[in-house]
Amino acid sequence: MIRLRAPAKLNLYLRVLGTRPDGYHEIETVFERIDLADELTFEPHPSALSLTCTDPGLSCGGDNLVMRAARLLQEVTGPTRGARIHVIKRIPLAAGLGGGSSDAAATLLGLNQLWRLGLGHASLLRLASAVGSDVPFFLTDGPFAIGRGRGDACEPVASGTRLAHLLVVPPERLSTAAVYAASGFDLTASKPSLTMGLHALSNGSLGELAEGLWNDLEPEAIRRCPVISRIQSHLRESGAVAARVCGSGSAVFGLCRDLPHAQAVASRLHARAPSDWRVEVVQTDRESSLVTRADSASTIRG
């Protein structure tokens, strides 16, 4: 059995630059990997692929990114072997935290090991991009990265900063595709620059980082899920330095000074938050990256 973590992500910065010919949106974003993580196990099976999950709300069929990643890996490498995959789901569904993409990245890594394919990092990145826009980030070294293109062209950001956040997830769920499709992006509006956030990460300036947080999807997420605005107000009133929507929502993160500050903000927010809000202190994920590089990469057929 192979067991892997699949951490969630935040978008510290997300700007939409326009629509691409392929129908996706051209973006630039700053990803942060956080220590809230699913756990996946992989066991060999003679031929069949199967997926089970602890969350009954998650489809385990062919539309699941885990199954799409596994079947793509079978397609391009030609193995006749199968696998039993099990997901212990801790990342909330449809909350903008990238749980499905992270699970897919872990699947590529887990099956590469389980089936002894020997695929190198570059091959895995190409497969990850074919599975989904955010999947390559979870194969990137380091907890921070710039994402460009549709989010799949990732460049690691060197930073010794470890951020602390209070994560708040309401029961409402949002579709990423629907939020993107309905958002009216003002491409000429004045917005913080990507450089501001990167500079803050390099020098550890929390105030500068708070000013540089941005998310073009936030207005549409709030329109579809008004409770987001209420969560942001509660976070700020409870002492968070700043509060932004996670990806396309519905989760919201409050930037805090450090772990004790995040815990204090959590205590104050618990006193006013409804019982169906999930409130969790998270930090930048500093555990070993999921990336594995084989000494000799086998050739992808296709």
Secondary structure, 3 states (H helix, E strand, C coil): CEEEEEEEEEEEEEEEEEECCCCCEEEEEEEEEEEEEEEEEEEEECCCEEEEECCCCCCCCCCCHHHHHHHHHHHHHCCCCEEEEEEECCCCCCCCCCHHHHHHHHHHHHHHHHCCCCCCHHHHHHHHHHHCCCHHHHHCCCCEEEEECCCCEEEECCCCCCCEEEEEECCCCCCHHHHHHHCCCCCCCCCCCHHHHHHHHHHCCHHHHHHHCEECCHHHHHHHCCHHHHHHHHHHHCCCCEEEECCCCCCEEEEECCHHHHHHHHHHHHCCCCCCCEEEEEEECCCCCCCCCCCCCCCCCC
